[in-house]
Amino acid sequence: MEGNVSANGVAPNSYPFGAASAGEAPERDDALVSAVVSAVEVTGAHAGSVFLLSGDHRSLVVAASCGTPPSLLSGWRRIPVNSGMPVAEAYRSGRMVHLADAEETMRRFPQLAVALPYPFGSASVPVRAGERTFGALAVVWTAGPDGAGLSRAQRRQLRSVADRLGTTLAGLRARGALGEYDERTAPIVVPLPSAPVIRVGLFDWNLDTGALTADDELCAIFGIPPREFDGRAATLAAMIEPTDLPGFRSAARAAVQEGHVLAHCLRIRDGRGGHRTVELWGRIPESPDDLAASAHLIGAVIDSGSGMAAVAAIERLADGFFALSPDGCLAYANHSLENLLRVRQDELLGRRPWDVLPWLADPVYEDRYRAALVSQQPVSFLVRRPPDEWLVFSLHPGAQGMTGWAAPVRQPVPADTGPGAPVAEGGPPVSLSSPPAAPRVGSLYRVLTLGSALTEAVTAHEVFEAVAEQLLPAFGGQKLAISVVEQRRLRLLAQRGYSKRFLARFEGTPLHARLPVTDALTSGAPLFVESREELLETYPGITVSHSNSWAFLPLIASNRPVGVCMLAFDDVHRFPDEERGVLTALGGLIAQALERARLYDAEFALARGLQNALLPHRLPTLPGLRVTGRYLPGTRGMEIGGDWYDVIPTGDEVALVVGDVEGHNVAAAAAMGQLRSAVRAFVAAGHRPSDVVAGTNRLHMDLDPALLASCCYARFHPRSGVVRIVRAGHLPPLLRLPDGQAEILDVPGGPLLGIDAAAHFPESELRLVPGSVLALYTDGLIERRESDIGSDVDRLRASLARLGGGPLEDLADALLRDVCPSPDRVDDIALLLTEYAPPR
């Protein structure tokens, strides 16, 4: 919808981010990166994130993050605007939310404190410009013993960073250079700035003449000021330990003569009587002139500082040492850790330890890792390695990742100690009564995470997807199915991991059948089956899949059975009491979300039927004209829209109209119906085109519209070929000529409907030649996230020129396939094609 803005100045289909051109996207990304890095630097925080308003205005979505690993972002990628989270509160209130420590977080935001029960402080500040708020900027820091939080100067600097970002985003938006954000938009993840650990210098060495070209970094590695280097290899050789030179020269000559890569370690004198070891790598450059090439070595000198010596020292230690990336993946492990964990290094590197070793998959261990990561404080704890051996793990977090240490426990462990029990630095393990507290916290985190995901699920299938994404990884299951109750029978809603043939046997099962799913539902109590033998003993003759353990969760809401959730495990799975309690609680959450979603689905079907009733189902047959229309609803968010088209015969002429009401809800469909009726009434009264649009605008204003609209109205006279066009904030029509060329009709237009009751709508007159095709459309057909509206319109023009020439029906279908190939659409689409075909 061209120029479409709402009453508060916000474009309804693109706020807060209109379609961005590919050329300007880096400017937006640079602004986000600069803001999140600056926020961390000015506050001394160890992590920061920018949350931007989603296209549907319902959520704040992570757009950029610094110092926060992607594994922690997953649960917080999308935060409902109306949720009780600090960033949402900052966005709604327009004020900073400053939480100095864990105590203040628990007092003001208990849900956040329960989900992340670690000592940290945070601050969230709105990102705004003028009256428009784009989102929020949040930072997290290690809570100090004084609990003071950020100083006044730091808070002021954080607000300045957010304000600068808001000003930049406003400028980009004014130029149409921002893209829409949603949960599928990958956030920009920026590591915390750090000094380079390894230095690399480059060189080009002519072995015949001894001339050597070196960059500034290579000169610095050799301790020579770049401006003082004379370009001679001998000058650098003077800095090398003399005993290393003969072997190096021999290796260089062999590399040149035999044509292989030179790899050699050298000791460089540091001027204080000591030296450090560097690596030199070189090769013969490729050149058409073989003689010239054979006299050269090009390559690099690598100075890893003390890293090589440190690695060698760690490899000699008996205890296990390792390094974790910020995302929890193992970046380094010494051979002692390999022996301690009884797994090869190549199986560990690049993966999370708890994903590789089943006995580390207990949520309590991941919770200890998360505690160190969020609080940035060291954590030590006990790990039980089957069958009954104890290890002590110690995690030491930092800006670029985490260093860990592991060793066997060399003192008696109390009998009542649970896995994950904390260990005081240098002290004995802390005794924990069974069950340990940490799994309870991890379980509550799972409950809160699933609850948060379910609040965003709108339809029944979205509920299933949320449950599958959370339940399967949380409990280690491989298969999931949800069946709903319809007319006292079970109908499969969706499944993951099962074969369709297996589940088809149970489709339509009556509730009185003797099966675990029906028994769980009719009794209202979850059923946990830990082995095939147990299942066959209770239900003889039942058809069994390849699973070995099952959890059957009744879904009951408002004391009424809604359905059943079945979670299955390929291997034998034991359900401890705590896990059974968590799954029972999750069953209640799923039931409430599913009941709400099914009601929404029913209401949506009713609303979509209302919308379809308002659209023309059969277009009139007109002498001298061929007309066809298409309407496609949006497929994302499952909401109805306000796009419409109409064809109205009037005497010797015919009125053609396409319109677009902002929003995607019942109100938009109702406003669309009012506008369509108004246009028909003014056309029937014989008003000229500009008066039809002006009258419709006044009537829309009289009805006190909450939504704005655009339209393009054309009055066609088939006998003369004259068409008069009026635009109200709408995209320009297109015209395909008989010779196959297509053009954009840049006719003048008036404002959107619903802004000014006295608005003037200019009228343009054109004369079409036989065989011309006039195209009216709405913005849902053409808008793409990463291009500007002008490019979108031109792309449709090119498609109209290329695809035309055949039957009008085929052209309409081809345009929809070519211009809007994705089935995933945010907006609905209306298209009206009119071909001028006077009788000969």
N, C-alpha and C positions, 0 to 999 in steps of 0.2 A: 504494500500500500504506500504509494509515493507521498512523502511528507506527512505521514500519519502520526499524529501525536495525541495523547490523551489529555484530560483536563488539567493534569499537573505537569504537562510538558513532556511526557514520556511516551516514546513510540511504543504502542501496545504489542507489536509483533517482534520487536527487537530490543526493547529495554532490558537491561541497561547496555547491551552490546550489540550494535548493528553489525551487518556483515562486513568483515574486514577484508581488504584486498591483500593478496599474498605479499605484495611489496612492502606493505606497512606493518605486517604482523611482527617482524623483529622489533619495531619500535615499541610495541605493546609489551613484548616479552622482556625487552631490556628494562622497561620501567618497572615491571614486576620484580625482576631479579635485583635491580638496584635498591628497590624499597625493602625487600626482605633481608638482604645482606646488611643494609644500613641500619635497619631496626635491631638486628642482632648486635652490631658493633656498638651503637650508641648506648645500648642498655646493658651490655656485658652478658647477654643471655646466651644460652647454648643452643637454642632452636627458635625459629620464627616461621610464621605462615601468613599468607594473604588469602583471605576468603572473599570471593566475589559472588554477587547475587546471580542466581541461575535465571535462565530465560523464562521460567514459569513463575518467578517471583516467590517461590515457596521455600527455597533452600539457599544456604551459603555453601559454595563449593570451593575446595582448595584449588587455587590457581598457581601458587608458587610456595615453595617451602625451602628453608635453609637449615641444615643441621638436623633435620628430622628424617629418619630412614623411611622409605616407602612402606615397610611393614607396619609402622605405627600409623601411617596415613590412612590405611585401608579402612579402619573402623571409624574414621573421622573425616572421610572424603566429602561427605554431604551432611550438613547440619540444618535441620528445619529452622526456618526463620523464627517460628514461635516456640522453639524449644527453650528449656532452662539451662542453656550453656552460655558461658561468658561472651563468646564472640557474637552469639545471637542477641544477647542483651545489649552489647555495645552497638550493634547495628540498629536495633529498635530504638534505643534511648538517645543515640547520638553522643553518648558520653563514654569516657574511658572506664573500663572495669579493671580495677587493680586489686589483685589478690596476693598479699605479701608472702603467705606461707600456707602450709597444708591446713592449719587450724582455721584460717579465714576462709579457705576454699570449702571446707566441710560445713562451715556455718552458713555461707551464702549460696553455695552450689553443691548440695549433698550428692546429687546424681553424678557429677563429675568426680567428686572425691571418692565415691564408692567404686566407680569404673577405673580410676587411676589412683589407688591408695598409696601414693608415694610422696615423699617430701619435696615439693617444688613450689615456686611462685610463678605467677603469670600476670600478664597485662594484655587487655584487648582494647583496641581503639578503633572508632569508625573511620572508614575511608570515604571522604565526602568532598564535594565541591559545590558551594552555594547551598541550594536546597536539595540537591540530589545526593543520596548515599549509595555508593557503589558496592560496599562490603565492609570488611573489618580486617585489621592487621593485629596479629597476636604474637607474643613472645613468651618464652618459658625459660626460667633460670633456676639455679640451685639455691634452695632456700637456706639462708644463713641462720646461725643461732640467735641473732638479734631479732629476726622476723621483720626487718625494716622494709624490705622490698626495694623498689626503685626510688631513687632520690627525686626531688622536684625537678632538678635539671634534666635527669634522664627521662622523666615523664614528658617534659616539655619537648625534648628532642624527638621522642617517639611520636608525639602528636604532629610535629613538623614533618617527619618522614611520611606519615599517613596523609597529611594535607597535600604534600608535594605529589604523592601518587594520585590522589583524587583530582588534582588540577590537571595532571598529565592525562588521566583517563577521560576527563571531561573534554579536553582538547581533541583526543583521538576519536571520541564518540561523535563530536561535532563534524568531524571529517568522514564519519562512517568507517573508521579503521579499527573497530573493536569487534571481536567475535563473541558469539554467545557461549556461555559456560553451562555445562550440566555434568552429571555424575560420570559421563563417559569421556569427558575432556581430561586428558592426562595432565597432571600438574607438573610444573617445572620444579625439579628437585636440584637444589644448589648445595654443594658441600661447603662447610665453613672454610673461610680463607685460611691458608697456612703457608708457611715458608717451604720452598721445594726441598725435599729430602735428598734428592739426587741431582747432581749437576752434569750437564752434557755439553761438551765443546766439540766443534766440527773443524775439520782440516782438509786441505788438498796439498799433497806433498809430491814434488818433482824429485825423484830419486837421482836423476842425472845431474841436476844443477844444485840440489840442496835447498831450492826455494820452497817455502811452505806458507800457504795462506791459511790463517787461523782466525776464527771469530773471537769476539770479546770474551765469551765464556771460557774458551780454551786457554786464552792468555791468563784469565783469572785463576783457573785451576793450577796453572804452572807458576803462579805468583808474579806474573809480569804485567805491568800496566799496559793496556792495549796500545796506547799511543807510543809506547817505548819499544814495542816489538819491531825488530828490523826485518822480519820476513825470512829468516834463516832457520833451517832445522837445527843447526848447531847451537843456536841460542837456547832452544827448548831442551836440547840434549844436555846442556850444562846443568839443568835443574834435576836431571835424573840421577839416581844413585849409580855411581860409576860401575859397580859390579854387575848392574843389570844391563848395561849398554851392549856388551858383546852378544849376549843371548838375544837381545831384541833386534839388533842389526841382522843377525843370522836369520831370525824368523821372518823379518821383512823381506830379505833377499829371496828366501824360499817361497814366500807368498807371491812375489812378482814373477819369479821364474816358472813356478808351477801353476799360477793362475788361481790359487785358492784364497779363501778369506783369511786375513790375519787376525788372530785373537791372542792377546798377550797381556800379562799383568806387569806393571812397572811400579817402582817406588820413587815418589817425588820428594825431594828434600824440602823441608818447610822453613829453612833459614834459622831454626832454633836448635839445630843438632838432631832433630827428629825427622821422620818421614811419614807419608801416608801412601797407601796402595790405590792405584787407579787401574782401570781396564782400558785397553786400546783395541779398537776394532777397525779394520780397513779392508778395502777391496779394490781391484783394478776397475776403473770406470769403463763402461761400454763406449766405444768410439769407432767411427768408420776407419780412422787412421790407427791401425793396430800398433804401429811403432810408437806413436805418441801416447797411446793409452797405456802401453806396457811400462812406460817410465813414470807412471803416476800411481799414487795410492790416495784414495779418498776415504774418509771414515770419521770416527768419533772417539773421544776420550770420555770415559764415564767415571765420575767421582761419586761413589756412594757413601762418602764420609766414613763413619765408623760402623755402617750397616753390615758390611761383610764380616767384620770381626765380631759384631754382636751376634749375628746368626750362628757363626762358628762356635761361639762361647755357649749359646743356648742349646745347641745340638749336643754339647758335651755333658749337659746336666742330666741327672737321673729323673727329675720331676718333669711333668708335662707342662709345656708352655704353648700358648696359642694366641692368635690375634683374630678378632671378629671385625668384619666390616660394619658400618653403621646399620646395615640391614640384617645383621645377625649371621651372615654367612662366614664360614671359616676361611680366612685369608692366609693363614700360616699355622702350621703345627709342627713341632719338633718330633723327632723319632721316639722320644720317650712317651709323648702323648699317644702316639700310634700304638705302642706296646701297652700302655695303661688302659686304653679304651678297646683294645683288641680289634682294631679295624685299620685298614690300609689308608695312607694319606690320600691317595687318589680318590677314595670313596668319600672322604671328608671335605676336601678342598672345594670351595665354591658352593657349599650347601650348609644349611643350618644343622647343627649337631642333633637337635631333637627330631629332625626329619630323617636322619640316617639311623640313629640308634633307638630302638623301641623303648629301652629302659630310661631314656632321657625325654620321652614324649609326655611325661606327666606334666599337666599344666602348671604345677608349682614351680618347676624349673624355669619354664618360660617366663613365669611371673617374676622370678628373681632377676632374670636378664632384663626384663622390662623395668623393674625397679631401679637397676643401675643406670639404664639408659635415660629414663625420665628424670631421675633425681641427680644424675651425674655424680653419684657418691659410690665408693667401693662397696661391694656386697660379697660376703663369703657364706657358703652353705654346704650342707652335706648331700651327697648323692648315693643312693643304694644301687650297686651294680649286682645283678643276679649272679648267684643265688642269694648270697647274704654278705657281700663285701661292701665296705663303705669307702667313699672317696670324698675328699674335701676340694671344692672348687672356689676360686676367688676371682672376681671380675673387677677390673679397674677401668672405668670409662674415661674417655677423652673426646676431644672435638672431632677427631677423624676416625673414631672407632673404639674398640675395646681390647685391652690386653687381659689375658686370662692365665691362671696357674692352676694345676690340678696335681694331687698327690694322694697316695693311700693314707687312710687314717691310721696312725700308729699308736693309738691309745683306745681303751675300751669305750664303746658307744653305749650310752644308757639304753635299756631295753625298750623304754617307751618313746624313743626318738623316732620322729617321722621323717620321710624324705623332704628335703628342702629346708631342714632345720637350720636356722642361722648360726654362724660360728663367729665368735668375737675374735678380732685380730690377735693372734698369738695365744688365744685361750681355748678352752674345751668347747665342744658342741653344746648348744642350748637344748635341754630336754623339752620335747613337745608331747603333750598328751594326744592320743589318737581319737578322732581324726585330726590331722594338722590344720592350722588356720589358713595357710596359704591356698590350698585348693579351694576352700570356700570363697576366698576373694576372687580367684580365677573363675569360679563358677558364676559368681555374681556378675563378673565382667561379661561372661557369655550371655547371661540373661539380659543384661542391659544392652549389649550389642545387638542381639536379635530383636529386642523390643524397639530399639531405635530404627532398625531396618524395617520392621513391620509397620512403623508409623508412616514410612514413605511409600509402602505398598498400597496401591489403589485398587487394582483388580485382583480377582482370585488367583490368576496365574502369576501375578507379581508377588502375591503372598507366598506361593509355592517357591518361586525363584529365591526369595529372601530366606526362606527356611532351608532350602537346599544349600545355599551358599554359606550359611552359618552352621547348620546342624552337622552336616557330613564332616567337615574338617575339625569341628570342635570335639567330636566324640569318636572320630576314626571310622565312621561307617562308610560303606561303599554303595548302598542302594537306599533309595527313599521313594515312597509313594504316598500320596494323599488322596483319599476317596471321600466324597461328600454324600450326604443323605438326600435322596430325592424320592419322594413317594414311598418311604419305608424300605428303600433299597439303596445299596452302595453303588455309586458311579465314580469311576476313576477321573480325578481332576487332572493330575499330572504325575509323572514319575521320572526318576533318574537312576540309571544303572540296571534296570530290569529289562527283560525282553518283552516286546508287545504281546507275543504269543502266550507267555506265562501268565501275565496279568489279565489277559482276555478271558481266561477260565473263570475268573471271579467277578467279572462285570455283571452288574445287576443282582448281586447276592442279596437276598432278603435279610432283614435285621434279625430274624429268628433263627437263622442258620447256625449250625454248631461249628464255628470257626474262631480262631483267635481274634481276628479283627472285629467280628460282631460281638464276641464275648466281652472284649474290652469296652466296646461302645455301650452295650446294654447295661453292663455293671457299673460303668463310670469310673473304673479303676484301671490304671495302666497294667499291661501284662508284659513281663520281662522273661524271655526264654533264652537261656544261656547255652543250649546245645540242641542238636538234632534229636538226640535220644529223648530229651525232655519234651520236645515238641511232639514226637511220634507217640510217646507214652500217653500224653494228654489228649491228642487228637489222632487216633489211629486211622491210617489210610489217607491222611491229608497229603496233597501234592506239595512237595518241598522243592524249593529252588536250590541253587548252589551255595546258599548262605548257611551259616552255622550258628548264628545268634540273632535274636530279634528283640526289638522294643515296639510294642503296639500301644500308641498313645491315643486315648479317646479325646476327641475335640468337642467339648461341651461348653456352650455359651448361653447365658440366661436360662440355665437349667434345661436346655434343649440340645439334643445331639445334633452336631453340625457335620461331623465326619470323623475319620480316623487317619492318623499319621503312622506309617510303618517305616521303621528304621532298621536296616539289616546290615550284618557284618559278615564278610567272607570267612574270617577266622573266628574261633571261639572267643567271645567277649564276656568278661565278667562285669556285672553291674553293681558296684559298691553302693552302699546306702545313700551316700551323698549324691552320686550320679543319678540314682533313681529319683531323688528329690528334685534335682535340677530339671530332669526331663519331664517330670510331672508338672513343674511350674511352667516350663516352656510350652507344654501342651495347652495350658490355659491361655497363654499369650497368643498362640497360633489360632486357637478357636475363636477368640475375640476378633482378631484381625480378619480371619476368613469369613466370619459372619458379616462384618462390616463391608468387606469387599464384595460378597455376593449380593448384598443389598445395593451396593453401588452399581454392580453389573446390571441388576434388574432396572434400576432407575436410569442408567445410561441407555439401556435398550429402549426404554420408554421415551427418553428425550431424543434419541436418534430417530425413532419413529415419528416424533413430532416434527423434527427438522425435515425429514424426507417428505412429510405431508405438505410442507410449505414450499418445496421445490417443484417446478413443473415436471411431470412425468411424461408428457407428450407435447412436443412442439407443433405449432400449427403449420399446415401446408400453405405456402405462400406463392402466388404467381410471380415469376421472375427472380425468385430467391430460393436458395437452398440453405437451410439452417440446421446446425447440430450443436449440442451442448454436452458438457461433461462436468460432473461434480465428484470429487474424491475427498472423503473426510480425513482428518489427521489421524495418524496411527500411534503417536506418542502421547502419553498422559491420558489416553482414552477419553478425551473430552470432545464435545461437539463444538462446531464453529459457526461463524456468521457470514460465510461467503454465499452468494446466490447469483443466479442469472435468470433472465426472463425475456420472452418474446411476446409482444403485444400488438396484434393487428389493429389499425385505426384508420378506417376509410381507405384511401388510396395509398396509405403509408404503413410502415411497421416500425414499432419502437423496439430497440434492442438495449438491454441494460445488464451490466455486471456490477456487483457491489461487494463490499467487504466491511463487516462490523468487527471492531476490535474485540479480542478476547476469545475464549474457547469454553463456553459454558451455556447453560440454559438461557441466561440473560442475553447472550449474544444471539442465540437462535430466535428468541422472542423479538429482539430489536430488529433482526433481519426480516421477520414476518411483518412487522409494522411498516418498515420502509418499503418492502415489496408491495404491500397493499396501498401505501400512499402514492407510489409511482403509478400504479395502475389507475388509481382514482383521478390523478391529475392528467394522465394520458387520455382517459375516457372523456374528460371534460374539454378536450381539444386544446390544451395549452401548448405553446411553443416549447421547444426543448429547454431553453434556459429557464423558462418559468416553471416547467415541471421540476427541475432540480431545485430551484429557489423555493418553490412551494413545499417540496419534500423536506428541505432543510428547516423551514419555519415550523412545520408540523413536528419534526423531530425535536426541535428546541422547546416547543410547547409541551411536549410529553416529558420534559425535564430529563434528558438522557443522561444516564451514567456512563454510556459508551459512545465513542465517536465512530464515524463510518466514512467510507469513501465510495464513490461510484463513477462509472463511465456510462453516459447515456448517448445513444445514437438514434436519430430519426431518419429512416431510409425511404426514399421515393423510388420504387422499382422502375417506373416508366421512364423517368428522366436520368436515373443513376445518381441523383443528388443525395448526399448524406450530410446531416448536420450533427455535430458532435459537441457534447458538453462534459467537462471533467470536473469532479469535486474531490481534489486530493488524491486522485487515482493515477495508476500507471498509464502511460500513453498507449493507445491502440496501435496495432500493426496492420500493414496492408501488403498483401502479396499480389503483384501484377501478373497479367497473363503470360508475360515473357519469362516468368520465374524469378524476377527480382523481388525483394521484399524490403520495405522501409518502415522506419518508426515515424508515426504521425505525431510530430511534436506540436500538437495543438495547445493553445493556452488553457489554463485551468484555474478554477477557484479553490477556496479552502475546503477543508474537511466538513462534512455535515455534522452539525452540533456545536459549532464554535461561535458563529456570529449570525444572528437572525437576519441581519440586513446585508449579508454577504452577496456579492455580485458574481455570477457564473457566466463567463464569456462563451459565446456560441461560434463555432467554426463550421464553414461549409466547404464540402469537397464534392467533386463529380467523379464517379468511378466508371471505369471502362468495363464492358462485359468480360467475364472471366476473372475479375478481381475477387480476392478473399479478404474480408475484414475480420481481424482477431481481437476480441476483448477477453481479458483474463484477470486473475487476482495474483497477488504477490507470492502465494504459496506455490505456484507453478514454477517460479524461477529462482527464488532467493536461495543462495547457498552461503554457508557460514564464512567461507574464506574468499569472497569476492564482493565487489561493490555492486550497487543496484544497476548502474549503467551497463556494466559488463553482463549482468544477468539478462537485462532486456535485449542486449545485442545478441546474446547467445540464442535466445528464443527467435529473434529475427532471422538469424542464419539457419536455424532448424526449419523455420517456416518456408524459407526459400528452397532449401534442399529437399524437403519431404513432400512439397506440394505437387500438384499436377494430376493427381488421381482423384478418386471419390472422396467427398468431404468427410465421411465417417472414418475412412482409413487415415486421413490426415490428422483428425483429432486424436485417434488412438496412437498414431506414430509420434505426435508431439508429446503426449504424456510419457511414452516410453523413453524418448530421446532426451527430453529436458529434465524430467524428474524420474530417473531410473531407480532410485532407492525406495523400497517399501516403507522405510522408516522416516515418517514426515512429522515435523512439528506442527505445521499449519495445514488447513484444508485448502482445496484447490477448486476454482471455478474457471471454466473455459467455454467461450461461445464463439463459434465460427460461422460466418455468413458469406456465401458465395453469390455474387451478382450474375445471374444467368437469365437475361431477358429472352423471351421467345423470338425466334428469327422470322 
